[in-house]
């Protein structure tokens, strides 16, 4: 038999989940015919057949995770074992996942527990980081471990995160460990807007105006060199909610694009993201991020800044509020805004000027 192994799919990825087999044992396949779709931390890709022949065996079922170099398909005939090189073109499939570095292992050195309690936790397969301590000075007791074990047993089996959610967990771990996060908030009075004005279109325009007024938030920070790089182009990451998790596709060069072009590009980007048709390059290298979480719910938030970017803008749910107009009460539409920034690279004054410029632009009638 000739054994085809899971090939190196690039960018240091060491494993992939089998999403769908396009063949079965006994099938005759042609060179470059798609044989399996696999999901990595980057994308779902279709792997083509490395040569023609009859399929003898498939290694692994749908949902299984295979590592690079492990057997994937056995072909009839031949004595040579394939090294895992892909012959043909690997196509990006329907699902595309955000890029993220590997997560750091959980830290347990700060947990107080006696050796006997730690041994009990190991026997019961309980992570002490998940246990609420009730002993003196935060000491984890035997009862605490047993209580956690009962709760976990009643909750059912643990679901291992994969795909988008796994990448999201890794990204959040990195951001929490590295970024010195701070948030400022305010409200923009948008009562003067024309009927039917697009909130997203105005938010994008306001972000551009704010980046021009205060370029410090359109930047990347290098934690190793302890330096920042102000960026000329505004490549805006748009947070998009999907059933599988959060994805952040990128609108390139928003500062140079006409409003109608931006509106059409935004609609296409969001639709393609939800249908998993966005190419991997459109999920990378944004310079600043926008999250319109208010389209779902919420007034203010402290969104997470993902390195190397230094800022993310959050927009909350539009509300009608009583405000003072010429010293008289009036009911106006107000748009809550949040700007979270990496305080290592951005000062409070720079963030305040950025938010002020956004508000000034949003409060214009058109």
C-alpha positions in Angstrom: 0.0 0.0 0.0 1.0 3.6 -0.5 0.4 5.7 2.6 -0.4 9.4 2.2 0.3 11.3 5.4 -1.3 14.5 6.6 0.9 17.2 4.9 2.4 20.3 6.4 -0.4 22.9 5.7 2.0 25.8 6.4 2.6 28.5 9.0 3.8 26.1 11.7 0.4 24.3 12.1 0.9 20.8 13.6 -2.6 19.4 13.6 -5.9 19.5 11.8 -9.4 18.2 12.4 -11.0 16.0 9.8 -14.2 17.8 8.8 -15.5 15.7 5.9 -14.2 12.8 3.8 -15.1 13.2 0.1 -14.1 9.6 -0.7 -14.6 6.2 0.8 -12.7 2.9 0.9 -12.9 1.2 -2.5 -13.3 4.5 -4.5 -11.1 5.2 -7.5 -9.7 8.7 -7.3 -7.9 10.9 -9.8 -4.9 13.1 -9.4 -5.7 16.4 -7.6 -9.3 15.2 -6.8 -10.4 16.7 -3.4 -10.3 13.8 -1.0 -10.8 15.4 2.5 -11.6 18.7 4.1 -9.6 19.5 7.3 -9.9 22.4 9.7 -6.8 24.0 11.1 -6.5 27.1 13.4 -6.4 29.1 10.2 -9.0 27.7 7.8 -10.8 24.8 6.4 -8.9 23.5 3.4 -9.5 20.8 0.8 -6.6 18.4 0.4 -6.2 16.9 -3.1 -5.2 13.4 -4.0 -1.5 13.1 -4.5 -1.9 10.4 -7.2 -4.5 8.2 -8.9 -5.5 4.9 -7.5 -8.0 3.0 -5.4 -8.6 3.8 -1.8 -7.9 0.9 0.6 -8.3 2.6 4.0 -9.1 6.0 5.5 -7.3 6.8 8.8 -9.6 8.6 11.2 -13.2 9.7 11.1 -14.9 13.1 10.9 -14.2 15.0 14.0 -10.9 13.3 14.7 -7.7 15.4 15.1 -4.7 14.3 13.1 -1.2 15.5 13.5 1.2 16.4 10.6 3.0 13.3 9.4 0.3 10.8 10.6 -1.2 8.4 8.1 -4.3 9.8 6.3 -5.1 7.6 3.4 -3.9 4.2 2.1 -3.8 3.7 -1.6 -3.7 0.3 -3.4 -0.4 -0.8 -4.9 3.1 0.6 -4.7 5.8 0.1 -2.1 6.7 3.7 -1.4 5.3 5.5 1.6 4.3 9.1 0.8 6.0 11.8 2.9 3.0 14.0 3.1 3.7 16.3 0.2 0.6 17.8 -1.4 0.5 17.3 -5.2 -1.8 20.0 -6.6 -3.4 23.0 -5.2 -4.8 23.3 -1.7 -8.0 25.4 -1.8 -9.4 27.5 1.0 -12.8 26.1 1.9 -15.9 27.7 3.4 -14.6 28.2 6.9 -11.8 30.6 7.8 -10.5 31.1 11.3 -8.7 34.0 12.9 -4.9 33.8 13.4 -3.7 33.4 17.0 -0.6 32.3 18.8 -0.5 29.3 21.0 -2.0 29.8 24.5 0.1 29.8 27.6 -0.5 26.9 30.1 -2.6 27.7 33.1 -0.6 28.8 36.2 -1.2 26.9 39.5 1.7 28.2 41.6 -0.5 30.6 43.6 -3.0 28.0 44.7 -2.9 27.1 48.4 -3.5 23.4 49.1 -1.8 20.7 51.2 0.0 17.8 49.5 -2.9 15.4 50.4 -5.5 17.7 48.8 -3.4 18.1 45.7 -3.1 14.3 45.5 -6.9 13.9 45.9 -7.4 16.5 43.1 -5.1 14.5 40.8 -6.9 11.2 41.5 -10.3 12.9 40.8 -8.9 14.7 37.7 -9.8 18.1 39.2 -7.9 21.2 38.2 -7.3 23.1 41.4 -7.6 26.4 39.5 -11.3 25.6 39.1 -11.9 25.0 42.8 -13.3 27.7 45.1 -11.3 27.6 48.4 -13.1 27.8 51.7 -10.2 27.2 54.1 -8.3 29.7 56.1 -6.3 32.3 54.1 -7.7 30.8 50.8 -6.7 27.2 51.5 -8.3 24.6 49.2 -9.8 21.8 51.4 -10.8 18.2 50.7 -14.4 19.3 50.9 -13.7 21.9 48.2 -12.3 19.4 45.8 -15.1 16.9 46.4 -17.7 19.7 45.9 -16.1 20.6 42.5 -16.0 17.0 41.5 -19.8 16.7 42.2 -20.5 19.8 40.2 -18.5 18.7 37.2 -20.0 15.2 37.3 -23.5 16.7 37.2 -22.6 19.0 34.3 -21.7 16.3 31.8 -18.6 15.7 29.8 -16.1 18.5 29.1 -16.3 20.0 25.6 -12.9 20.6 24.2 -12.7 23.9 22.2 -11.8 23.6 18.6 -11.7 25.8 15.5 -12.8 29.4 16.0 -13.5 29.0 19.7 -10.1 27.5 20.4 -8.3 30.3 18.6 -10.4 32.8 20.5 -9.4 31.3 23.8 -5.8 31.4 22.8 -6.0 35.0 21.7 -7.8 36.1 24.9 -5.1 34.4 27.0 -2.4 36.3 25.1 -4.2 39.6 25.4 -4.9 39.2 29.1 -1.3 38.3 29.8 0.3 41.0 27.7 -1.9 44.1 27.3 -2.1 46.9 29.9 -5.8 47.6 29.1 -7.7 50.7 29.9 -11.1 52.0 28.7 -12.8 55.4 28.4 -16.5 55.9 27.6 -18.9 58.6 26.5 -22.0 59.3 24.5 -22.4 60.8 21.1 -25.6 62.8 20.4 -26.9 61.5 17.0 -30.3 63.1 17.0 -29.5 65.3 14.0 -28.8 62.3 11.7 -30.9 61.9 8.6 -33.6 59.2 8.6 -32.2 55.8 7.8 -28.6 56.7 8.4 -26.3 53.6 8.7 -24.7 53.4 12.1 -21.8 51.2 10.8 -21.1 53.6 8.0 -21.0 56.6 10.3 -18.9 54.7 12.9 -16.3 53.8 10.2 -16.2 57.4 9.1 -15.8 58.5 12.7 -12.9 56.1 13.3 -11.1 57.5 10.3 -11.6 61.1 11.5 -10.4 60.1 15.0 -7.3 58.3 13.5 -6.4 61.5 11.6 -6.9 63.6 14.7 -5.0 61.2 17.0 -2.8 58.7 15.0 -1.5 57.1 18.1 -4.4 54.6 18.3 -3.8 53.4 14.7 -0.6 51.6 15.6 1.2 48.4 16.4 3.1 47.8 19.6 6.2 45.7 19.8 6.5 44.4 23.4 10.0 42.9 22.8 11.5 46.1 21.5 9.2 48.3 23.7 8.3 50.4 20.8 5.3 51.4 18.7 4.9 52.0 15.0 2.2 54.5 13.8 0.6 53.2 10.7 -0.4 55.2 7.6 -3.2 53.0 6.3 -6.3 52.4 8.3 -7.1 48.7 8.0 -10.2 48.4 10.1 -11.0 45.0 11.8 -14.8 44.5 12.1 -15.9 42.2 14.9 -18.5 39.7 13.4 -20.5 37.4 15.6 -20.9 33.9 14.1 -22.4 30.7 15.6 -18.9 29.2 15.8 -17.4 32.3 17.6 -16.0 35.7 16.9 -14.2 36.5 13.7 -12.6 39.8 12.8 -12.3 40.3 9.0 -10.5 43.4 7.8 -11.6 46.4 5.6 -8.5 47.7 4.0 -7.6 51.3 3.4 -10.9 52.7 4.8 -9.4 56.2 4.8 -9.2 56.2 1.0 -12.5 54.7 0.1 -15.8 56.4 -0.9 -18.8 56.0 1.3 -20.8 53.9 -1.2 -17.8 51.6 -1.8 -17.3 51.1 1.9 -20.9 50.3 2.4 -20.9 47.7 -0.3 -17.6 46.3 0.8 -18.8 46.0 4.5 -22.0 44.2 3.5 -20.0 41.7 1.4 -17.4 41.2 4.1 -19.9 40.4 6.8 -21.9 38.1 4.6 -18.7 36.2 3.4 -17.5 36.0 7.0 -20.8 34.3 8.2 -20.7 32.0 5.2 -17.0 31.2 5.8 -15.8 32.5 2.4 -13.4 35.1 3.6 -9.8 34.3 2.5 -7.2 34.0 5.4 -5.4 37.2 4.3 -8.6 39.2 5.1 -8.5 38.0 8.7 -5.0 39.3 9.4 -3.0 42.5 10.0 -5.7 45.0 11.0 -4.5 48.3 12.5 -7.5 49.1 14.7 -10.7 47.3 15.5 -14.4 48.2 15.7 -17.1 46.2 17.6 -20.7 47.3 17.2 -21.9 45.1 20.0 -24.9 47.4 20.5 -26.6 45.8 17.5 -27.2 42.8 19.8 -27.3 44.3 23.3 -25.3 46.3 25.8 -24.5 50.0 26.5 -20.8 50.1 27.3 -18.0 47.5 27.3 -14.3 47.0 27.7 -13.5 45.1 24.5 -10.2 43.2 24.3 -7.2 44.7 22.5 -5.4 42.0 20.6 -1.6 42.6 20.0 0.0 44.0 18.1 -2.9 46.6 17.7 -3.3 49.1 20.5 -7.0 50.1 20.4 -10.5 48.8 19.8 -13.7 50.9 19.5 -17.0 49.6 21.0 -20.4 51.0 20.1 -23.4 50.3 22.3 -27.1 50.2 21.9 -28.7 53.5 20.8 -31.0 54.9 23.4 -33.3 57.9 23.8 -32.3 60.1 26.7 -33.3 63.4 28.2 -30.5 66.0 27.5 -30.2 69.7 28.1 -30.6 71.7 24.9 -30.3 75.5 25.4 -31.0 74.8 29.1 -34.2 73.1 28.3 -34.9 69.3 28.5 -35.2 67.4 25.2 -35.2 63.8 24.2 -32.3 62.8 21.9 -30.9 59.6 20.4 -27.6 58.8 22.1 -24.9 56.4 20.9 -22.7 55.0 23.7 -19.0 54.7 22.8 -16.1 52.8 24.4 -12.5 53.1 23.5 -10.2 50.4 25.0 -6.5 51.0 24.5 -3.2 49.5 25.4 -1.8 51.8 28.1 1.7 50.7 27.3 1.6 52.5 23.9 -1.3 55.0 24.3 -1.7 57.8 26.9 -5.0 58.7 28.5 -4.9 62.1 26.8 -4.4 60.5 23.3 -7.3 58.1 23.9 -9.4 61.1 25.1 -8.6 63.1 22.0 -9.4 60.1 19.8 -12.8 59.6 21.5 -13.5 63.4 21.3 -12.8 63.4 17.5 -15.1 60.4 17.1 -17.9 62.1 18.9 -17.5 65.3 17.0 -17.8 63.5 13.7 -20.8 61.4 14.8 -22.6 64.5 16.0 -22.5 66.1 12.6 -25.9 65.9 10.8 -24.3 64.3 7.7 
